[in-house]
Structures are given as structure tokens and as C-alpha cells.
Amino acid sequence: MRVLILLAFPLLAGCTTIASTAVDVVTLPVKAVSKGVDLATTSQSEADQKRGRELREAEERAGKEAREREKACRKAAEQGEPCPPAPEPQPN
């Protein structure tokens, strides 16, 4: 009896390997689809990061334009001319 149990043990270990492989094969399409959906959709945090980046870039552009206007105004003042008018803000 003990010999039969000892002989059956390696066979049972093989069953768990087969079962885990079967589970992997069954769950593979589900994992692939969920990965595709995750790549195709945008989470709220990703949308927030994108909006924050857009705002920061807009502020950087506005700062650069302000510095350029100040520089042009100083240059005009050195030449005794009036400051050039500020450009109209462009709609976003």
C-alpha cells in the first residue's frame, strides 16, 4: 500500500502542472483583452496629468511672450519710441 502511494505521488504532482497550464491557457485571452482595453482607455489620473501638462506649457508660453514684450518695450524705450502694442490673445 505504501509503495502504491509513493508511486502515485509523482503522478499527482504532474496533474497539478497540467491543471496550472490549463488555467494559464484559459486565462491568456482574458489577460490579452484586458491589456488591450487598458492601453486603449485613459484613466482619470492620466487625464489629470495631461491637463496639468497642457496648463503648465500654456503658462510657459505666456511667460515667454511676456518676457519678449518686455524686451521689445525696453528696446523701444532706449530708441525713444513708444512701447509696441501687446498682441491679441489667441483663443485656445
C-alpha positions as CSV (number, residue, x, y, z in Angstrom):
1,M,0.0,0.0,0.0
2,R,2.8,2.4,0.9
3,V,4.5,1.6,-2.3
4,L,1.4,2.4,-4.3
5,I,1.1,5.8,-2.6
6,L,4.8,6.5,-3.2
7,L,4.4,5.6,-6.9
8,A,1.2,7.7,-7.3
9,F,2.7,10.8,-5.7
10,P,4.8,11.8,-8.8
11,L,1.8,11.3,-11.0
12,L,-0.3,13.6,-8.8
13,A,2.4,16.3,-9.0
14,G,2.1,16.1,-12.8
15,C,-1.6,16.7,-12.5
16,T,-1.1,20.0,-10.8
17,T,1.3,21.1,-13.5
18,I,-1.3,20.1,-16.2
19,A,-4.0,21.9,-14.3
20,S,-2.0,25.1,-13.9
21,T,-1.1,25.0,-17.6
22,A,-4.8,24.6,-18.5
23,V,-5.6,27.6,-16.3
24,D,-2.9,29.7,-18.0
25,V,-4.2,28.8,-21.4
26,V,-7.8,29.6,-20.4
27,T,-6.9,33.0,-18.8
28,L,-4.5,34.1,-21.6
29,P,-7.2,35.6,-23.9
30,V,-8.7,37.4,-20.9
31,K,-5.4,38.9,-19.9
32,A,-4.7,39.9,-23.6
33,V,-8.0,41.6,-23.9
34,S,-7.8,43.4,-20.6
35,K,-4.3,44.7,-21.5
36,G,-5.6,46.0,-24.8
37,V,-8.5,47.8,-23.1
38,D,-6.1,49.2,-20.6
39,L,-3.9,50.6,-23.4
40,A,-6.9,52.0,-25.3
41,T,-8.6,53.8,-22.4
42,T,-7.3,56.7,-20.4
43,S,-7.7,56.7,-16.6
44,Q,-8.7,59.7,-14.7
45,S,-5.2,60.2,-13.3
46,E,-3.7,60.1,-16.8
47,A,-6.3,62.7,-18.0
48,D,-5.4,64.9,-15.0
49,Q,-1.7,64.6,-15.7
50,K,-2.3,65.5,-19.4
51,R,-4.4,68.5,-18.4
52,G,-1.8,69.7,-15.9
53,R,0.9,69.4,-18.5
54,E,-1.1,71.4,-21.0
55,L,-1.7,74.1,-18.4
56,R,2.0,74.2,-17.5
57,E,3.0,74.5,-21.1
58,A,0.5,77.3,-21.7
59,E,1.9,79.2,-18.7
60,E,5.4,78.7,-20.0
61,R,4.4,80.1,-23.4
62,A,2.6,83.1,-21.8
63,G,5.7,83.8,-19.7
64,K,8.0,83.6,-22.7
65,E,5.7,86.0,-24.6
66,A,5.7,88.4,-21.7
67,R,9.5,88.4,-21.5
68,E,9.7,89.1,-25.2
69,R,7.2,92.0,-24.9
70,E,9.2,93.5,-22.0
71,K,12.4,93.2,-24.0
72,A,10.8,94.8,-27.1
73,C,9.4,97.6,-24.8
74,R,12.9,98.2,-23.3
75,K,14.5,98.3,-26.7
76,A,11.9,100.8,-28.0
77,A,12.3,103.0,-24.9
78,E,16.1,103.1,-25.5
79,Q,15.4,104.3,-29.0
80,G,12.9,106.9,-27.8
81,E,9.9,105.1,-29.3
82,P,6.6,104.1,-27.7
83,C,6.1,100.6,-26.5
84,P,4.7,98.3,-29.2
85,P,1.1,97.1,-28.6
86,A,0.6,93.7,-27.0
87,P,-0.7,91.1,-29.4
88,E,-4.3,90.0,-29.1
89,P,-4.6,86.8,-27.1
90,Q,-5.4,83.8,-29.2
91,P,-8.3,81.6,-28.3
92,N,-7.5,78.0,-27.2
